[in-house]
Amino acid sequence: MHRHPVASSSLRSIGYDAVHRTLEVEFVTGRVYRYLDVPELAYQQLMAAPSLGRHFNARVRDVYEAVEQVPAPAPRRRLGGGPAGRRT
């Protein structure tokens, strides 16, 4: 999901998927949460709020189910520079 940077002391970026009714919020700490079954109006109200952090805390945080998005581990690199199992 594409997130847009926001001007907030607690939130770094926000995205919304209207098809799945999912709000994704990245915090300044780097943690990312998806909020489920969020109406598009709730997203629009959040983005229009004079204080995103205050609005989020009052109208989103404890209202919608949240799932933390854990980044996938980076692929492991082979050491040695050659194909695995080959000895030189």
C-alpha positions, 0 to 999 in steps of 0.5 A, a space after each residue: 500500500 502506498 503511504 503519503 508523508 504527513 506533517 505530524 510529530 507522531 505519525 510519519 505517513 498514512 495510506 488507505 486502500 478503499 477496496 479493502 477498507 484498510 488504513 495503514 499508519 507509519 509512526 515516527 518510531 518506524 512501526 507500521 500498523 494496518 487498521 481494518 474495516 475503516 470507512 473511507 470517511 474516517 480516513 478523509 476526516 483523519 487527513 483533514 484534521 488540524 492535528 493528525 496525532 490528536 485525531 488518530 488517538 481519539 478516533 482511530 487508535 482504539 476504535 479499529 482492529 490493528 495489526 502490526 506490519 512486521 518487515 520481511 527479513 532481508 534475503 541472506 547473502 552467500 559468502 565466498 562469491 561462488 556457487 554453493 557447493 563448488 570448491 576451488 
